[in-house]
């Protein structure tokens, strides 16, 4: 694709949605699997580690989606320059 062609806004938006949906699926799945392992090995087969870790994965994915759709929400570290004496 030549460098001077413009990508339609629909394609940009669909790429962002695709990335968001895949992040939700992957991160929730990872959280679910970590919760199952933690529940089986550490917490005597209780159900709360599964819920907590799945919720954490889902929350992290949603926060990445928000940053992807609105990059102005990302906090920026500002470099303070020293005054020369």
C-alpha positions, 0 to 999 in steps of 0.5 A, spaced: 500 500 500 503 506 498 504 511 503 500 517 500 493 513 500 488 514 506 485 509 510 478 510 510 475 511 517 471 505 517 477 501 516 480 504 522 474 503 527 473 496 525 480 494 526 480 498 533 473 494 535 477 487 532 483 488 537 478 490 543 474 484 542 480 479 541 483 483 547 477 481 551 477 474 549 484 473 550 485 476 557 478 474 560 480 467 558 487 468 561 484 470 567 479 464 567 485 459 567 489 462 572 483 463 576 481 455 575 489 453 577 489 458 583 482 455 585 484 448 584 491 449 587 491 454 593 484 455 595 481 448 596 476 449 590 473 455 592 469 459 586 471 466 588 478 466 585 475 464 578 471 470 579 476 475 581 481 473 576 476 473 570 474 480 572 481 482 573 482 480 566 476 483 563 477 490 566 484 490 564 482 489 557 476 494 557 481 499 560 486 497 554 479 498 549 478 505 552 485 507 551 485 505 544 479 509 542 480 515 546 488 516 547 487 522 550 485 519 556 492 516 557 496 519 563 502 523 560 509 523 564 511 530 563 519 531 564 521 537 568 527 541 566 532 543 571 533 551 571 541 552 569 544 557 574 
